[in-house]
């Protein structure tokens, strides 16, 4: 088994096989020195585990929609794969909605969330039959103006996002239930609870309530407390109306990911059991459920594989200069304490690299000093032509591209093992399929206004 920080078992074996095959098959070469790789069986297994987790705690017949957060991996083939595995799509922009539609996700299995929906976006969602969670009082007023006076029974599910204001986690930028969060209607502000109850009572078409308590860095207990607060509001609304006005609860996503090892922890099953203990009424069949998980479904099934272009020393420190830096790992480079990544190392042929560990920096190609994936990591000595794999990067690392230095977006490929016959024996082989082609230099020029090169010179 090759060297990897806290990696072991079958996950590491599949990863090693994929890296070896990617180098052998030319997915990563001297001319194409970086690529994203997605473990397709791993994604399928994560989707199946999510379905099982909530089925085990829900009453028979409970309507559950697991809507994948498209922002985590805005790639049409990924959305199509997840749709095949029974997931819908949670979208937060016209672009994400277009991707979901291109992937064949039905409007009835799509949820639109965004704090800044335009009238055109709202009209499109209503016309298509896409569920909408309004983010503010003002947006609810906008919906009032857009909805017909009658025939509300034909509308898609419409809800309000509520901020339960239960607090934040260790990453402030990803904590969405703080007292001053930009998201949702703040539940604990003066007069807000009464306004919310009245808003539902006055609108027969307002049938869903939504909360997204946090993301990476938020403890499960905090998330469960937020969902319980919103569930209790739904119960209060229904009691006030005297009927089941709120019929479904969208609990968002936000399950954190373990970036320290190959272990999947916490699991969706752990979170579902905790929710069932904290909010048992949510699972007794009276409410439909919607989830919006993203990172926790894909992170473990992805890696960024890159060649080492140079190996050097400075001030007694070894530095491996690679082709994976801020352009593919912007969060890790700019907030390394919050987003540390494990690094697996391979030789020039894609084989796991052995050897005595040395303290080294792993640097990227961007032209600024802070473009570092890892500093002072204990790894076998890296040399020019070797490879590094940034692990647990299946979510967000293929969507948060940083265009500094006009570096092209790398290609992304899905892979799976299959059995290949060699003489009288069968041996595992790895097959790759394209998910997103590498961005060409011509595409970069076009994106940077190449067709308008002389435009500014005409102005005086």
C-alpha positions in Angstrom: 0.0 0.0 0.0 1.4 3.4 -1.0 1.8 6.3 1.3 -1.2 8.4 2.1 -2.1 10.4 5.1 -4.6 8.3 7.1 -5.6 6.1 4.2 -6.2 2.4 4.3 -8.3 -0.5 3.2 -10.4 -1.0 0.0 -10.9 2.7 -0.5 -7.1 3.2 -0.8 -6.8 0.2 -3.1 -9.4 1.5 -5.5 -7.8 4.9 -5.4 -4.3 3.5 -6.2 -5.8 1.5 -9.1 -7.4 4.6 -10.5 -4.2 6.7 -10.3 -2.2 4.0 -12.0 -4.7 3.6 -14.7 -5.1 7.4 -15.2 -1.3 7.7 -15.8 -1.2 4.6 -18.0 -4.2 5.6 -20.1 -3.1 9.3 -20.6 -5.8 10.9 -18.4 -2.9 12.8 -16.8 0.2 13.5 -18.9 3.0 16.0 -19.2 0.8 18.1 -21.5 -2.3 17.6 -19.4 -0.9 17.7 -16.0 -4.0 17.8 -13.8 -7.4 16.2 -13.8 -10.4 15.5 -11.5 -11.3 11.8 -10.9 -14.7 10.7 -9.6 -15.3 7.2 -8.2 -18.7 6.3 -9.8 -19.4 3.2 -7.6 -18.6 5.3 -4.6 -21.1 7.9 -5.6 -23.8 5.2 -6.1 -23.0 3.7 -2.7 -23.3 7.1 -1.0 -26.7 7.7 -2.6 -28.0 4.3 -1.6 -26.8 4.8 2.0 -28.7 8.1 2.1 -31.9 6.5 1.0 -31.5 3.7 3.6 -30.7 6.2 6.4 -33.9 8.1 6.2 -36.1 5.0 5.3 -35.0 3.4 8.5 -36.3 6.2 10.7 -39.4 7.2 8.7 -42.9 5.8 9.0 -43.9 3.6 6.0 -45.2 5.7 3.2 -43.5 8.9 4.2 -42.8 11.0 1.1 -39.0 11.8 1.1 -37.2 13.7 -1.6 -33.5 13.8 -1.5 -32.5 16.8 -3.6 -28.7 17.0 -4.3 -27.3 20.4 -3.8 -26.1 21.2 -7.3 -23.6 23.8 -6.1 -21.5 21.0 -4.8 -20.9 19.5 -8.2 -22.5 21.5 -11.1 -21.7 18.8 -13.7 -24.5 17.5 -15.9 -23.3 13.8 -15.9 -23.1 13.8 -12.1 -26.6 15.1 -11.8 -27.8 12.5 -14.3 -26.1 9.8 -12.3 -27.7 10.9 -9.1 -31.1 11.2 -10.8 -30.7 7.6 -11.8 -30.0 6.8 -8.2 -33.3 8.4 -7.2 -32.2 11.9 -6.2 -33.6 15.2 -7.3 -31.8 18.6 -7.4 -31.6 21.6 -5.2 -30.7 24.7 -7.3 -29.8 28.2 -6.3 -29.5 30.0 -9.6 -30.8 30.0 -13.2 -27.5 28.2 -14.3 -28.0 25.4 -11.8 -31.6 25.0 -12.8 -30.5 24.8 -16.5 -28.0 22.1 -15.5 -30.6 20.1 -13.7 -33.0 20.3 -16.6 -30.2 19.3 -19.0 -29.5 16.2 -16.8 -33.2 15.2 -17.0 -34.1 16.0 -13.4 -37.9 16.4 -13.4 -39.2 19.8 -12.2 -41.3 18.0 -9.6 -38.0 16.7 -8.1 -36.3 20.1 -8.2 -36.2 22.8 -5.4 -35.2 26.4 -6.0 -33.3 28.1 -3.1 -31.6 31.4 -3.4 -31.6 34.7 -1.4 -31.8 36.8 -4.5 -34.4 35.3 -6.9 -35.5 37.7 -9.6 -39.1 38.0 -10.8 -38.0 36.1 -14.0 -36.6 33.3 -12.0 -39.7 33.0 -9.9 -41.9 33.1 -13.0 -39.9 30.3 -14.6 -40.0 28.1 -11.5 -43.8 28.5 -11.2 -44.3 27.8 -14.9 -42.1 24.7 -14.8 -43.6 23.3 -11.6 -40.3 23.7 -9.6 -40.7 24.0 -5.8 -39.7 27.4 -4.4 -38.5 28.3 -0.9 -38.9 32.1 -0.4 -36.0 33.5 1.5 -37.5 36.7 2.9 -40.7 38.7 3.7 -40.0 40.7 0.5 -39.8 37.6 -1.7 -43.0 36.3 -0.2 -44.7 39.6 -1.2 -43.2 39.2 -4.7 -44.8 35.7 -4.9 -48.1 37.2 -3.8 -48.0 39.4 -6.9 -47.1 36.6 -9.2 -49.6 33.9 -8.2 -53.0 33.7 -9.7 -56.1 34.4 -7.6 -57.4 30.9 -8.1 -56.3 27.4 -9.1 -53.6 27.3 -6.4 -54.0 23.5 -6.2 -51.9 23.2 -9.4 -48.9 25.1 -7.9 -45.7 23.4 -7.0 -44.8 23.2 -3.3 -44.0 26.7 -2.0 -42.3 27.4 1.3 -40.5 29.9 3.4 -36.9 29.6 4.6 -36.7 30.2 8.3 -33.5 30.9 10.2 -33.9 29.3 13.6 -31.0 31.4 14.9 -29.5 28.6 17.0 -25.9 29.6 16.4 -22.8 28.9 14.3 -20.1 26.3 13.9 -16.3 26.5 13.6 -16.4 28.0 10.1 -18.2 31.3 10.3 -18.6 31.7 6.5 -20.6 28.5 6.3 -22.7 29.0 9.4 -26.2 29.9 8.2 -28.2 29.9 11.5 -26.5 32.7 13.3 -28.5 35.7 14.7 -27.5 37.9 11.7 -27.3 35.4 8.9 -28.3 36.7 5.5 -30.5 33.6 4.9 -34.2 33.2 5.7 -36.7 34.9 8.0 -35.1 35.2 11.5 -37.3 33.2 13.8 -36.2 34.9 17.1 -36.3 38.5 16.0 -39.0 40.5 17.7 -42.4 39.8 16.2 -41.1 37.4 13.7 -42.8 34.2 15.0 -46.2 35.9 15.0 -45.6 37.2 11.5 -44.6 33.7 10.3 -47.7 32.1 11.7 -49.9 34.8 10.2 -48.1 34.5 6.8 -49.0 30.8 6.6 -52.5 31.3 7.8 -53.2 33.9 5.1 -51.8 31.9 2.2 -53.3 28.5 1.5 -50.6 27.8 -1.1 -47.8 28.2 1.5 -47.4 24.5 2.4 -43.7 24.0 3.0 -41.2 25.2 5.6 -37.4 25.2 5.0 -34.3 25.5 7.1 -30.6 24.9 6.4 -28.8 25.2 9.7 -25.1 24.9 8.7 -22.5 23.1 6.8 -18.9 22.0 7.4 -17.8 22.8 10.9 -21.3 22.6 12.4 -22.0 19.9 15.1 -24.9 17.6 14.4 -26.6 18.6 17.7 -26.7 22.2 16.5 -28.2 21.1 13.2 -30.8 19.0 15.0 -31.7 21.9 17.3 -32.4 24.1 14.3 -34.6 21.5 12.6 -36.5 21.0 15.9 -37.2 24.7 16.1 -38.6 24.9 12.6 -40.7 21.7 13.1 -42.2 23.3 16.3 -43.1 26.3 14.2 -44.8 24.1 11.6 -46.8 22.4 14.4 -47.8 25.9 15.7 -48.9 27.0 12.2 -51.0 23.9 11.7 -52.6 24.2 15.2 -53.4 27.9 14.5 -54.9 27.2 11.1 -56.7 24.1 12.4 -55.6 22.0 9.4 -52.4 20.7 7.8 -51.3 23.9 6.2 -47.6 23.0 6.4 -47.4 19.6 4.7 -43.7 19.2 4.1 -40.5 20.2 5.9 -37.3 20.8 3.9 -34.4 20.2 6.4 -31.6 21.3 4.0 -28.3 19.5 4.1 -25.0 20.5 5.7 -23.8 17.2 7.0 -20.0 17.7 7.6 -17.3 15.5 6.1 -14.3 13.9 7.7 -11.2 15.2 5.8 -8.8 13.4 8.2 -9.1 9.8 6.9 -10.9 7.5 4.6 -13.6 6.9 7.2 -17.0 8.2 6.4 -18.1 9.9 9.5 -20.5 11.2 10.5 -22.8 9.1 8.3 -26.3 10.0 7.0 -27.6 7.2 9.1 -26.1 8.8 12.3 -27.6 12.1 11.5 -31.0 10.6 10.6 -31.1 8.7 13.9 -30.2 11.9 15.8 -33.0 13.8 14.1 -35.4 11.0 14.8 -34.5 11.2 18.5 -34.6 15.0 18.7 -37.7 15.5 16.4 -39.7 12.3 16.4 -42.8 13.9 15.0 -40.9 14.8 11.8 -40.8 11.1 10.9 -44.2 9.8 11.9 -45.7 10.2 8.4 -47.6 13.4 8.8 -45.0 15.5 6.9 -43.2 15.0 3.7 -39.5 15.4 3.9 -36.9 17.1 1.7 -33.2 17.0 2.1 -30.5 19.0 0.3 -27.2 17.2 0.9 -24.2 18.0 -1.3 -20.7 17.7 0.1 -21.5 14.6 2.2 -22.6 12.7 -0.9 -19.6 13.4 -3.2 -16.6 14.5 -1.3 -15.2 11.0 -0.5 -15.6 9.9 -4.1 -13.4 12.5 -5.7 -9.7 13.4 -6.1 -7.6 15.8 -8.0 -4.5 14.2 -9.6 -1.6 16.3 -10.7 2.0 16.0 -11.9 4.9 17.4 -10.0 6.6 19.7 -12.4 9.6 20.6 -10.3 11.1 19.7 -6.9 13.3 22.3 -5.2 14.6 23.5 -1.8 14.5 26.9 -0.2 15.9 27.7 3.2 16.3 24.1 3.9 12.7 23.3 3.0 11.7 20.8 0.3 9.0 22.2 -2.1 7.1 20.2 -4.7 5.7 22.5 -7.4 2.6 20.8 -8.8 -0.2 21.7 -11.2 -2.9 21.6 -8.5 -3.2 24.8 -6.5 -5.6 27.6 -5.9 -7.2 27.2 -9.3 -8.7 23.8 -8.1 -8.5 24.1 -4.3 -9.2 27.8 -3.6 -10.7 27.1 -0.1 -7.7 25.0 1.0 -5.2 27.6 -0.2 -6.9 30.6 1.3 -8.3 29.0 4.5 -6.0 26.0 5.1 -7.0 25.6 8.8 -10.6 25.2 7.9 -10.1 23.1 4.7 -7.0 20.9 5.1 -6.6 18.2 2.5 -4.9 14.9 2.7 -2.2 14.3 0.0 -1.4 10.9 -1.5 1.9 10.6 -3.5 2.7 8.4 -6.5 5.7 8.0 -8.7 6.0 8.9 -12.4 4.2 5.7 -13.4 1.3 6.2 -11.1 2.5 3.7 -8.5 2.2 4.4 -4.8 5.4 6.0 -3.7 7.3 4.5 -0.8 10.3 5.9 1.1 11.3 7.6 4.3 9.0 10.6 5.0 10.4 14.1 4.7 8.9 17.4 5.7 7.8 19.1 2.4 5.6 21.8 1.0 3.2 20.9 -1.8 2.7 24.0 -3.9 0.5 24.9 -6.8 1.1 26.7 -10.2 -0.4 30.1 -9.3 1.9 33.1 -9.3 1.6 34.1 -5.7 3.5 32.9 -2.6 0.5 31.6 -0.7 -0.4 29.0 -3.4 0.3 26.1 -1.1 -1.8 22.9 -0.7 0.2 21.7 2.2 3.1 23.0 4.3 5.5 20.9 6.3 3.8 17.6 5.4 5.6 14.4 6.1 5.7 12.6 2.8 8.0 10.4 0.8 10.4 12.6 -1.2 8.7 14.1 -4.2 10.6 14.5 -7.5 9.8 16.0 -10.9 7.5 13.7 -12.8 5.9 12.2 -9.7 2.2 12.7 -9.0 0.1 14.0 -6.0 -3.5 13.2 -5.4 -5.6 15.7 -3.3 -8.2 13.5 -1.6 -11.8 14.0 -0.6 -12.3 16.6 -3.3 -15.4 15.2 -5.1 -17.6 18.1 -3.9 -16.9 21.9 -4.5 -13.4 21.4 -5.8 -14.7 21.0 -9.3 -17.0 23.9 -9.0 -15.0 26.6 -7.1 -12.5 27.2 -9.9 -10.2 30.2 -9.4 -9.3 31.8 -12.7 -6.1 33.5 -11.5 -3.3 33.4 -14.1 -5.9 32.3 -16.6 -5.3 28.7 -15.8 -7.7 26.4 -17.7 -10.3 24.3 -15.9 -9.1 20.7 -15.7 -10.9 17.8 -17.2 -13.0 15.7 -14.9 -13.5 12.0 -15.5 -15.6 9.3 -13.8 -14.1 5.8 -13.3 -15.1 2.3 -12.3 -13.4 -1.0 -12.1 -14.4 -3.8 -14.4 -13.1 -7.3 -15.0 -10.8 -7.9 -17.9 -9.8 -11.3 -19.2 -6.1 -12.0 -19.6 -5.6 -15.5 -20.8 -7.2 -17.9 -18.4 -7.4 -15.3 -15.7 -9.5 -12.2 -15.0 -8.0 -9.1 -13.6 -9.5 -5.8 -12.5 -9.2 -2.9 -14.9 -10.3 0.7 -14.6 -12.5 2.4 -17.2 -12.7 6.2 -17.5 -15.5 8.3 -19.1 -15.4 12.1 -19.6 -17.5 14.2 -17.3 -16.2 17.6 -18.3 -13.5 18.1 -21.0 -10.3 20.1 -20.2 -10.8 23.7 -21.1 -8.9 24.7 -24.2 -6.8 27.8 -24.7 -9.2 28.9 -27.4 -12.1 28.7 -25.0 -10.1 30.7 -22.4 -9.4 33.4 -25.0 -13.1 33.5 -26.0 -14.1 33.7 -22.3 -11.8 36.7 -21.9 -13.3 38.8 -24.6 -11.3 37.6 -27.6 -14.1 38.4 -30.0 -14.1 42.0 -28.8 -10.3 42.6 -28.9 -10.6 46.0 -30.7 -13.7 47.2 -28.9 -12.0 49.5 -26.4 -9.8 51.1 -29.0 -12.9 52.5 -30.7 -13.8 54.7 -27.7 -12.3 58.2 -27.3 
